[in-house]
Amino acid sequence: MLGSSPFLLLVVEMRAFTIAAIITVLAVPANAQMGGHSKGGGKLGQKSDEQIAAEQQKKKNEENAYKNALKKIPDQPVKEKDPWASMR
């Protein structure tokens, strides 16, 4: 009988184990890329009220600095562009 050999059973088992290992190795990185949508009760990634307030203040300061920098740029007189001026 062909299927009753212990060697063939071992080969079939190893082949199944190898295929399962390859699928697992390929699935782990895909699972890691899905983001942390865990439904656990941990506070990982959540910000406190103080951190949120500090970020809002920082954003407001950056906006004010940007607006002040724009005010320091002198206005340029608008010249009418005539690309054919040197051809006439």
MDTraj code that builds the backbone (N, CA, C; nanometers):
import mdtraj as md
import numpy as np

residues = "MET LEU GLY SER SER PRO PHE LEU LEU LEU VAL VAL GLU MET ARG ALA PHE THR ILE ALA ALA ILE ILE THR VAL LEU ALA VAL PRO ALA ASN ALA GLN MET GLY GLY HIS SER LYS GLY GLY GLY LYS LEU GLY GLN LYS SER ASP GLU GLN ILE ALA ALA GLU GLN GLN LYS LYS LYS ASN GLU GLU ASN ALA TYR LYS ASN ALA LEU LYS LYS ILE PRO ASP GLN PRO VAL LYS GLU LYS ASP PRO TRP ALA SER MET ARG".split()
xyz = np.array([
    [0.0822, -0.1165, 0.0000],
    [0.0000, 0.0000, 0.0000],
    [0.0881, 0.1249, 0.0000],
    [0.0431, 0.2228, -0.0758],
    [0.1234, 0.3426, -0.0941],
    [0.1071, 0.4414, 0.0206],
    [-0.0115, 0.4567, 0.0759],
    [-0.0385, 0.5570, 0.1772],
    [-0.0042, 0.5159, 0.3184],
    [0.0284, 0.3911, 0.3440],
    [0.0526, 0.3471, 0.4799],
    [0.1985, 0.3592, 0.5209],
    [0.2838, 0.4058, 0.4336],
    [0.4255, 0.4192, 0.4665],
    [0.4453, 0.5342, 0.5656],
    [0.5200, 0.5108, 0.6747],
    [0.5438, 0.6180, 0.7717],
    [0.6184, 0.7364, 0.7103],
    [0.7027, 0.7108, 0.6157],
    [0.7767, 0.8185, 0.5500],
    [0.6819, 0.9112, 0.4738],
    [0.5868, 0.8532, 0.4007],
    [0.4923, 0.9341, 0.3239],
    [0.4009, 1.0148, 0.4163],
    [0.3631, 0.9554, 0.5297],
    [0.2814, 1.0301, 0.6253],
    [0.3588, 1.1496, 0.6811],
    [0.4866, 1.1274, 0.7068],
    [0.5708, 1.2362, 0.7564],
    [0.5847, 1.3473, 0.6517],
    [0.5999, 1.3089, 0.5259],
    [0.6121, 1.4073, 0.4186],
    [0.4837, 1.4893, 0.4071],
    [0.3698, 1.4262, 0.4151],
    [0.2420, 1.4962, 0.4050],
    [0.2240, 1.5909, 0.5231],
    [0.2586, 1.5446, 0.6430],
    [0.2471, 1.6299, 0.7613],
    [0.3408, 1.7500, 0.7523],
    [0.4630, 1.7285, 0.7074],
    [0.5593, 1.8383, 0.6947],
    [0.5140, 1.9384, 0.5874],
    [0.4556, 1.8863, 0.4807],
    [0.4081, 1.9747, 0.3740],
    [0.2934, 2.0619, 0.4271],
    [0.2024, 2.0039, 0.5027],
    [0.0910, 2.0800, 0.5599],
    [0.1432, 2.1826, 0.6597],
    [0.2404, 2.1431, 0.7427],
    [0.2985, 2.2360, 0.8390],
    [0.3692, 2.3510, 0.7674],
    [0.4423, 2.3224, 0.6623],
    [0.5147, 2.4256, 0.5871],
    [0.4166, 2.5246, 0.5241],
    [0.3088, 2.4738, 0.4668],
    [0.2094, 2.5622, 0.4048],
    [0.1445, 2.6510, 0.5112],
    [0.1120, 2.5944, 0.6267],
    [0.0522, 2.6733, 0.7349],
    [0.1502, 2.7790, 0.7852],
    [0.2787, 2.7441, 0.7950],
    [0.3795, 2.8405, 0.8411],
    [0.3953, 2.9545, 0.7412],
    [0.3946, 2.9240, 0.6136],
    [0.4084, 3.0282, 0.5104],
    [0.2880, 3.1225, 0.5150],
    [0.1691, 3.0678, 0.5279],
    [0.0491, 3.1523, 0.5354],
    [0.0553, 3.2426, 0.6582],
    [0.1003, 3.1878, 0.7703],
    [0.1108, 3.2670, 0.8929],
    [0.2121, 3.3793, 0.8777],
    [0.3271, 3.3475, 0.8193],
    [0.4322, 3.4482, 0.8026],
    [0.3846, 3.5599, 0.7096],
    [0.3073, 3.5263, 0.6086],
    [0.2576, 3.6288, 0.5162],
    [0.1418, 3.7083, 0.5761],
    [0.0671, 3.6507, 0.6670],
    [-0.0505, 3.7190, 0.7224],
    [-0.0144, 3.8137, 0.8360],
    [0.0938, 3.7902, 0.9063],
    [0.1286, 3.8738, 1.0210],
    [0.1583, 4.0180, 0.9801],
    [0.2388, 4.0453, 0.8755],
    [0.2606, 4.1857, 0.8376],
    [0.1322, 4.2545, 0.7905],
    [0.0449, 4.1822, 0.7229],
    [-0.0809, 4.2421, 0.6777],
    [-0.1672, 4.2794, 0.7978],
    [-0.1662, 4.1984, 0.8997],
    [-0.2427, 4.2282, 1.0201],
    [-0.1849, 4.3505, 1.0907],
    [-0.0539, 4.3654, 1.0899],
    [0.0099, 4.4784, 1.1561],
    [-0.0207, 4.6095, 1.0852],
    [-0.0469, 4.6062, 0.9571],
    [-0.0738, 4.7282, 0.8812],
    [-0.2178, 4.7744, 0.8942],
    [-0.3021, 4.6972, 0.9532],
    [-0.4434, 4.7316, 0.9621],
    [-0.4703, 4.8380, 1.0673],
    [-0.3725, 4.8804, 1.1418],
    [-0.3944, 4.9811, 1.2441],
    [-0.4313, 4.9147, 1.3744],
    [-0.4389, 4.9925, 1.4779],
    [-0.4681, 4.9371, 1.6092],
    [-0.6145, 4.9452, 1.6425],
    [-0.6973, 4.8715, 1.5764],
    [-0.8409, 4.8762, 1.6018],
    [-0.8793, 4.7766, 1.7106],
    [-0.7966, 4.7665, 1.8111],
    [-0.8280, 4.6737, 1.9184],
    [-0.9403, 4.7314, 2.0033],
    [-1.0206, 4.6443, 2.0550],
    [-1.1326, 4.6888, 2.1375],
    [-1.0986, 4.6757, 2.2848],
    [-0.9705, 4.6696, 2.3151],
    [-0.9278, 4.6571, 2.4531],
    [-0.9529, 4.7856, 2.5291],
    [-0.9420, 4.7786, 2.6586],
    [-0.9714, 4.8931, 2.7421],
    [-0.8506, 4.9811, 2.7674],
    [-0.7394, 4.9572, 2.6997],
    [-0.6185, 5.0343, 2.7234],
    [-0.6295, 5.1764, 2.6728],
    [-0.5445, 5.2640, 2.7250],
    [-0.5446, 5.4043, 2.6843],
    [-0.4339, 5.4317, 2.5836],
    [-0.3872, 5.3298, 2.5168],
    [-0.2790, 5.3453, 2.4217],
    [-0.3259, 5.4331, 2.3058],
    [-0.2594, 5.5424, 2.2824],
    [-0.2936, 5.6302, 2.1721],
    [-0.3940, 5.7388, 2.2066],
    [-0.4531, 5.7349, 2.3233],
    [-0.5487, 5.8377, 2.3615],
    [-0.4747, 5.9517, 2.4299],
    [-0.5187, 6.0741, 2.4028],
    [-0.4530, 6.1921, 2.4586],
    [-0.5351, 6.2484, 2.5731],
    [-0.4656, 6.3029, 2.6692],
    [-0.5352, 6.3639, 2.7819],
    [-0.5824, 6.5033, 2.7423],
    [-0.6659, 6.5613, 2.8258],
    [-0.7190, 6.6956, 2.7992],
    [-0.6065, 6.7986, 2.7967],
    [-0.5066, 6.7783, 2.8814],
    [-0.3934, 6.8719, 2.8858],
    [-0.3139, 6.8670, 2.7566],
    [-0.2952, 6.7464, 2.7036],
    [-0.2212, 6.7337, 2.5782],
    [-0.2982, 6.7972, 2.4633],
    [-0.4273, 6.7787, 2.4607],
    [-0.5102, 6.8374, 2.3552],
    [-0.5058, 6.9891, 2.3642],
    [-0.5157, 7.0426, 2.4854],
    [-0.5114, 7.1881, 2.5034],
    [-0.3744, 7.2429, 2.4625],
    [-0.2682, 7.1711, 2.4954],
    [-0.1336, 7.2155, 2.4584],
    [-0.1163, 7.2149, 2.3069],
    [-0.1699, 7.1124, 2.2414],
    [-0.1605, 7.1074, 2.0953],
    [-0.2397, 7.2206, 2.0306],
    [-0.3580, 7.2511, 2.0844],
    [-0.4387, 7.3598, 2.0289],
    [-0.3676, 7.4939, 2.0475],
    [-0.3049, 7.5136, 2.1640],
    [-0.2317, 7.6374, 2.1894],
    [-0.1123, 7.6492, 2.0954],
    [-0.0435, 7.5388, 2.0746],
    [0.0721, 7.5386, 1.9839],
    [0.0281, 7.5713, 1.8415],
    [-0.0846, 7.5131, 1.7994],
    [-0.1366, 7.5389, 1.6655],
    [-0.1755, 7.6859, 1.6501],
    [-0.2358, 7.7415, 1.7549],
    [-0.2764, 7.8824, 1.7521],
    [-0.1533, 7.9734, 1.7438],
    [-0.0487, 7.9400, 1.8204],
    [0.0756, 8.0184, 1.8162],
    [0.1408, 8.0111, 1.6788],
    [0.1402, 7.8932, 1.6192],
    [0.1984, 7.8779, 1.4852],
    [0.1197, 7.9600, 1.3827],
    [-0.0127, 7.9598, 1.3947],
    [-0.0957, 8.0374, 1.3022],
    [-0.0679, 8.1869, 1.3162],
    [-0.0572, 8.2338, 1.4416],
    [-0.0277, 8.3752, 1.4645],
    [0.1096, 8.4118, 1.4103],
    [0.2089, 8.3255, 1.4281],
    [0.3427, 8.3514, 1.3763],
    [0.3401, 8.3576, 1.2238],
    [0.2624, 8.2699, 1.1608],
    [0.2507, 8.2704, 1.0154],
    [0.1858, 8.3998, 0.9656],
    [0.0791, 8.4418, 1.0323],
    [0.0106, 8.5652, 0.9915],
    [0.1015, 8.6868, 1.0105],
    [0.1774, 8.6876, 1.1206],
    [0.2699, 8.7994, 1.1435],
    [0.3806, 8.8007, 1.0391],
    [0.4280, 8.6854, 0.9986],
    [0.5313, 8.6783, 0.8957],
    [0.4771, 8.7280, 0.7622],
    [0.3505, 8.6971, 0.7333],
    [0.2902, 8.7461, 0.6087],
    [0.2766, 8.8984, 0.6095],
    [0.2495, 8.9553, 0.7259],
    [0.2357, 9.1003, 0.7348],
    [0.3691, 9.1706, 0.7123],
    [0.4798, 9.1039, 0.7421],
    [0.6118, 9.1650, 0.7259],
    [0.6591, 9.1684, 0.5806],
    [0.5955, 9.0914, 0.4942],
    [0.6348, 9.0896, 0.3531],
    [0.5825, 9.2173, 0.2882],
    [0.6695, 9.2958, 0.2261],
    [0.6222, 9.4201, 0.1642],
    [0.5388, 9.3900, 0.0397],
    [0.4416, 9.4781, 0.0178],
    [0.3581, 9.4627, -0.1009],
    [0.4392, 9.5001, -0.2235],
    [0.4307, 9.4182, -0.3256],
    [0.5001, 9.4448, -0.4510],
    [0.4034, 9.5149, -0.5464],
    [0.4509, 9.6184, -0.6128],
    [0.3620, 9.6822, -0.7101],
    [0.3343, 9.5849, -0.8248],
    [0.2105, 9.5830, -0.8657],
    [0.1714, 9.4914, -0.9715],
    [0.2003, 9.5581, -1.1048],
    [0.2896, 9.4967, -1.1806],
    [0.3206, 9.5497, -1.3131],
    [0.2435, 9.4694, -1.4159],
    [0.1985, 9.5402, -1.5161],
    [0.1306, 9.4701, -1.6232],
    [0.2369, 9.4003, -1.7070],
    [0.2211, 9.2728, -1.7248],
    [0.3208, 9.1967, -1.7992],
    [0.2887, 9.2038, -1.9470],
    [0.3932, 9.2387, -2.0229],
    [0.3786, 9.2437, -2.1671],
    [0.4910, 9.1623, -2.2284],
    [0.4656, 9.0371, -2.2597],
    [0.5720, 8.9524, -2.3111],
    [0.6222, 8.9958, -2.4492],
    [0.5453, 9.0778, -2.5209],
    [0.5854, 9.1194, -2.6549],
    [0.6498, 9.2586, -2.6538],
    [0.6785, 9.3130, -2.5364],
    [0.7308, 9.4490, -2.5273],
    [0.8637, 9.4637, -2.6021],
    [0.9492, 9.3669, -2.5966],
    [1.0791, 9.3795, -2.6637],
    [1.0699, 9.3512, -2.8133],
    [0.9583, 9.3027, -2.8606],
    [0.9417, 9.2723, -3.0025],
    [0.8831, 9.3872, -3.0822],
    [0.8329, 9.4860, -3.0121],
    [0.7671, 9.5950, -3.0831],
    [0.8657, 9.7019, -3.1188],
])
top = md.Topology()
chain = top.add_chain()
for i, resn in enumerate(residues, 1):
    res = top.add_residue(resn, chain, resSeq=i)
    for name in ("N", "CA", "C"):
        top.add_atom(name, md.element.get_by_symbol(name[0]), res)
traj = md.Trajectory(xyz[None], top)
